[in-house]
Amino acid sequence: MRIPWQLYSAEPRLIGRYPWGQSGKVSWQGGLYDHLLWLVAEGAGTLTSPSGTHALQPGSLVWFKPGAATEVVRDGPVLTNYAVVFALRDSQGRDLPLGSPLPDDVLHEPQAGFTLAILQRLQALGAGTGEGARSAFTGTGRHCARHLLTGLLMELDRHNEDTSSAPPPHLSATQAAVFRLARRIAENPATAPSVAEQARLVGITPTHLCRVYRVLLKRSPAAFARLFRLRHAQRLLVETNASCADIAAQLGYGTQAFFSRQFKQAQGLSPSAFRRHMQQQGESEPKLP
């Protein structure tokens, strides 16, 4: 097997079954620190990844990796997937290093229906079983999901170990350093350093840092930190009872008013209206561009 499973396990974040790509074409930029496992449930499409171009159809199984740019084009009106977002971490909470060997982008199942059964169980543990529902894992559900997902990934790794593996994404030393820094910011955007401080940490100029961000992450450093502050805010609004003022303080916004203004600009709803809307919808993972 390519992954040293004696050292690493899967940390599930989100699970869902949902239509992908309302525009018909979506680019996945590696999720920054997350992996994504897809099982196509309905429809067809084309996947372009570092390993080449692959046809997608019901039963296709895809592993999206951090740092690897991937594009999916939907063929027809529908492309519905079961998907689980996860990290691979050791017992100290450290991520699997970028560039480590991983299974292929497109995987084969040990037997038909094997992955579907496990993903459906993971979805039930995440308490989101409806079309379009996406759920985070909490409490004992998270503990069970961690073991179940790790077992699934180990078996997929073992079953696919004889197939040719796509090379890991090639990054320069500077790009890798910026990627690692961005990963830390995505995990804890409230403490995002200034552009000048990030440049100092990486050992490059602020102008060069901004250029690397745009190549790797398709955003400026400020826009990147803002995006992840808003993503964390969405989850806190849905998964906790924390007040808007507390959430603003946790995420490093200067004032609640500033938080509310940025949130509404991005989401089209105020934080409190967004929370009510998501409670009515029964979803626990909102959408953010």
C-alpha positions as CSV (number, residue, x, y, z in Angstrom):
1,M,0.0,0.0,0.0
2,R,1.2,3.5,-0.7
3,I,0.0,5.2,2.5
4,P,1.7,4.2,5.8
5,W,-1.6,3.3,7.6
6,Q,0.2,2.3,10.7
7,L,1.0,6.0,11.2
8,Y,-2.0,7.8,9.6
9,S,-5.8,7.6,9.8
10,A,-8.7,9.5,8.1
11,E,-10.3,12.4,9.8
12,P,-13.7,12.9,8.1
13,R,-15.0,16.4,7.8
14,L,-18.1,16.3,5.6
15,I,-20.3,13.8,3.9
16,G,-23.1,14.3,1.3
17,R,-24.9,13.2,-1.8
18,Y,-25.5,16.2,-4.1
19,P,-25.6,17.4,-7.7
20,W,-22.2,18.7,-8.8
21,G,-21.5,21.7,-10.9
22,Q,-24.6,23.7,-11.7
23,S,-22.7,25.4,-14.5
24,G,-21.6,22.0,-15.9
25,K,-17.9,22.7,-15.4
26,V,-16.0,22.9,-12.1
27,S,-12.3,23.2,-11.2
28,W,-11.1,21.6,-8.0
29,Q,-7.9,23.3,-6.8
30,G,-6.9,20.6,-4.3
31,G,-8.9,21.7,-1.3
32,L,-5.8,23.2,0.2
33,Y,-5.6,20.7,3.1
34,D,-8.4,18.3,2.4
35,H,-8.9,15.2,0.3
36,L,-12.2,14.3,-1.4
37,L,-13.5,10.9,-2.3
38,W,-16.3,10.8,-4.9
39,L,-18.6,8.0,-6.0
40,V,-20.7,8.9,-9.0
41,A,-24.3,8.0,-8.4
42,E,-26.0,9.3,-11.5
43,G,-25.1,11.0,-14.7
44,A,-21.8,11.2,-16.6
45,G,-18.9,13.5,-17.2
46,T,-15.2,13.9,-17.9
47,L,-12.4,14.2,-15.3
48,T,-9.1,15.9,-16.2
49,S,-6.4,15.4,-13.5
50,P,-2.6,15.1,-13.3
51,S,-3.0,11.4,-14.4
52,G,-4.9,12.2,-17.6
53,T,-8.5,12.4,-18.8
54,H,-11.1,9.9,-17.5
55,A,-14.7,9.2,-18.3
56,L,-17.1,9.4,-15.4
57,Q,-20.2,7.3,-15.1
58,P,-22.3,5.7,-12.3
59,G,-19.9,3.7,-10.1
60,S,-16.8,5.8,-11.0
61,L,-14.7,6.3,-7.9
62,V,-12.3,9.3,-7.7
63,W,-9.8,10.4,-5.1
64,F,-9.1,14.2,-5.3
65,K,-5.8,15.2,-3.7
66,P,-4.5,18.3,-2.0
67,G,-2.4,20.4,-4.3
68,A,-3.6,18.7,-7.5
69,A,-5.7,20.9,-9.9
70,T,-8.6,18.9,-11.3
71,E,-11.4,19.8,-13.7
72,V,-14.8,18.1,-14.0
73,V,-17.1,18.7,-17.0
74,R,-20.6,17.4,-16.6
75,D,-22.1,15.6,-19.7
76,G,-25.8,16.1,-19.6
77,P,-28.2,17.7,-17.1
78,V,-27.2,15.7,-14.0
79,L,-24.0,14.6,-12.3
80,T,-24.8,13.4,-8.8
81,N,-22.2,12.1,-6.4
82,Y,-21.7,10.7,-3.0
83,A,-18.7,12.6,-1.5
84,V,-16.7,12.6,1.7
85,V,-14.2,15.3,2.5
86,F,-11.4,14.2,4.8
87,A,-7.8,14.8,6.0
88,L,-5.1,12.2,6.6
89,R,-3.3,12.8,9.9
90,D,-1.0,11.0,12.3
91,S,-1.6,10.6,16.0
92,Q,-0.1,14.1,16.6
93,G,-2.6,15.7,14.3
94,R,0.0,16.4,11.5
95,D,-1.2,16.1,7.9
96,L,0.3,13.5,5.5
97,P,3.1,15.5,3.9
98,L,2.4,17.1,0.5
99,G,3.8,14.9,-2.3
100,S,3.5,11.6,-0.4
101,P,2.6,8.6,-2.6
102,L,-1.2,8.2,-2.9
103,P,-3.6,5.9,-4.8
104,D,-4.6,6.8,-8.3
105,D,-7.1,9.5,-9.1
106,V,-9.6,6.9,-10.5
107,L,-9.9,3.8,-8.4
108,H,-11.4,0.3,-8.8
109,E,-13.6,-1.3,-6.1
110,P,-12.9,-4.7,-4.6
111,Q,-16.5,-5.6,-5.5
112,A,-19.6,-3.7,-6.9
113,G,-21.4,-1.8,-4.2
114,F,-18.6,-2.0,-1.6
115,T,-17.9,1.7,-1.5
116,L,-21.6,2.8,-1.8
117,A,-22.6,0.8,1.2
118,I,-19.9,2.4,3.4
119,L,-20.5,5.9,2.1
120,Q,-24.2,5.5,2.8
121,R,-23.4,4.5,6.4
122,L,-21.0,7.4,6.7
123,Q,-23.9,9.7,5.5
124,A,-26.2,8.3,8.2
125,L,-23.5,8.9,10.8
126,G,-23.3,12.5,9.6
127,A,-27.1,12.7,10.0
128,G,-27.6,14.0,6.4
129,T,-29.4,11.5,4.2
130,G,-31.5,13.7,1.9
131,E,-30.6,14.8,-1.6
132,G,-28.3,17.7,-1.4
133,A,-27.7,17.3,2.4
134,R,-24.2,17.7,3.6
135,S,-23.3,17.0,7.2
136,A,-20.3,17.4,9.5
137,F,-19.6,14.6,12.1
138,T,-19.9,15.2,15.8
139,G,-19.7,13.2,19.0
140,T,-19.7,9.4,18.8
141,G,-20.6,9.7,15.1
142,R,-17.3,11.2,14.4
143,H,-15.4,8.5,16.2
144,C,-17.3,5.7,14.3
145,A,-16.9,7.6,11.0
146,R,-13.1,7.9,11.5
147,H,-12.6,4.1,11.8
148,L,-15.1,3.3,9.0
149,L,-13.6,5.7,6.6
150,T,-10.0,4.7,7.4
151,G,-10.9,1.1,6.7
152,L,-12.5,2.0,3.4
153,L,-9.5,4.0,2.3
154,M,-7.1,1.3,3.4
155,E,-8.9,-1.3,1.4
156,L,-9.1,0.9,-1.7
157,D,-5.3,1.6,-1.3
158,R,-4.6,-2.2,-1.0
159,H,-6.9,-3.2,-3.9
160,N,-5.4,-0.6,-6.2
161,E,-1.8,-0.9,-5.3
162,D,-0.8,-2.7,-8.5
163,T,-2.1,0.0,-10.7
164,S,0.1,2.8,-12.0
165,S,0.1,5.8,-9.6
166,A,-0.1,9.4,-10.9
167,P,3.0,11.4,-9.9
168,P,2.4,13.8,-7.0
169,P,2.0,17.4,-7.9
170,H,5.3,19.1,-8.5
171,L,5.8,22.2,-6.5
172,S,8.9,24.3,-6.1
173,A,10.3,24.8,-2.6
174,T,8.7,28.2,-2.4
175,Q,5.4,27.0,-3.6
176,A,5.4,24.1,-1.1
177,A,6.2,26.6,1.7
178,V,3.3,28.9,0.7
179,F,1.0,25.9,0.4
180,R,1.9,24.8,3.9
181,L,1.3,28.3,5.2
182,A,-2.0,28.5,3.4
183,R,-3.0,25.1,4.9
184,R,-2.4,26.5,8.4
185,I,-4.4,29.7,7.6
186,A,-7.3,27.6,6.2
187,E,-7.4,25.6,9.5
188,N,-7.3,28.7,11.7
189,P,-8.0,31.8,9.6
190,A,-8.5,34.0,12.8
191,T,-4.8,34.1,13.2
192,A,-3.8,34.7,9.6
193,P,-0.6,36.7,9.5
194,S,-0.4,39.9,7.4
195,V,0.9,39.6,3.8
196,A,4.2,41.1,4.9
197,E,4.6,38.6,7.8
198,Q,3.7,35.7,5.5
199,A,6.3,36.8,3.0
200,R,8.9,37.0,5.8
201,L,8.0,33.5,7.0
202,V,8.4,32.1,3.5
203,G,11.5,34.2,2.8
204,I,10.2,36.1,-0.3
205,T,8.9,39.5,-1.1
206,P,5.2,40.4,-0.6
207,T,4.8,40.9,-4.3
208,H,6.3,37.4,-5.0
209,L,4.0,35.9,-2.3
210,C,0.9,37.4,-3.9
211,R,2.0,36.0,-7.3
212,V,2.5,32.5,-5.8
213,Y,-0.9,32.6,-4.1
214,R,-2.6,33.5,-7.4
215,V,-0.9,30.6,-9.2
216,L,-1.5,28.0,-6.5
217,L,-4.8,29.1,-4.9
218,K,-6.3,31.4,-7.5
219,R,-6.8,34.2,-4.9
220,S,-4.8,36.9,-3.2
221,P,-3.7,36.2,0.4
222,A,-6.3,38.6,1.7
223,A,-9.1,37.0,-0.3
224,F,-7.9,33.5,0.7
225,A,-8.1,34.4,4.5
226,R,-11.4,36.0,4.0
227,L,-12.9,33.0,2.2
228,F,-11.9,30.6,5.0
229,R,-13.1,33.0,7.7
230,L,-16.5,32.9,6.0
231,R,-16.4,29.1,5.7
232,H,-15.6,28.7,9.4
233,A,-18.4,31.2,10.1
234,Q,-20.9,29.2,8.1
235,R,-20.1,26.0,10.1
236,L,-20.3,27.8,13.4
237,L,-23.6,29.3,12.5
238,V,-25.0,25.9,11.6
239,E,-23.3,23.6,14.0
240,T,-23.3,25.7,17.2
241,N,-25.5,28.1,19.1
242,A,-22.8,30.7,19.4
243,S,-24.0,34.3,19.0
244,C,-23.0,36.3,15.9
245,A,-20.9,38.5,18.2
246,D,-19.0,35.5,19.6
247,I,-18.4,34.0,16.1
248,A,-17.1,37.4,14.9
249,A,-14.7,37.5,17.9
250,Q,-13.6,33.8,17.4
251,L,-12.7,34.4,13.7
252,G,-10.8,37.7,14.3
253,Y,-13.3,40.2,12.9
254,G,-12.8,43.6,14.4
255,T,-16.5,44.1,15.0
256,Q,-19.8,42.2,14.6
257,A,-20.9,44.8,12.1
258,F,-17.9,44.2,9.9
259,F,-18.4,40.5,10.1
260,S,-22.1,40.8,9.2
261,R,-21.3,43.1,6.3
262,Q,-18.7,40.7,4.8
263,F,-20.9,37.7,5.3
264,K,-23.9,39.3,3.6
265,Q,-21.7,40.4,0.7
266,A,-20.5,36.8,0.1
267,Q,-23.7,34.9,1.0
268,G,-26.5,37.3,0.2
269,L,-28.0,36.9,3.7
270,S,-27.1,38.3,7.1
271,P,-25.5,35.7,9.5
272,S,-28.7,35.4,11.5
273,A,-30.9,35.1,8.4
274,F,-28.5,32.5,7.0
275,R,-28.7,30.4,10.3
276,R,-32.5,30.5,10.1
277,H,-32.5,29.5,6.4
278,M,-30.2,26.5,7.0
279,Q,-32.2,25.4,10.0
280,Q,-35.3,25.4,7.8
281,Q,-33.5,23.6,5.0
282,G,-32.1,21.0,7.4
283,E,-28.7,21.2,5.8
284,S,-25.5,21.4,7.8
285,E,-23.0,22.3,5.1
286,P,-23.8,25.5,3.2
287,K,-22.3,26.5,-0.1
288,L,-19.8,29.2,-0.6
289,P,-18.0,30.0,-3.9
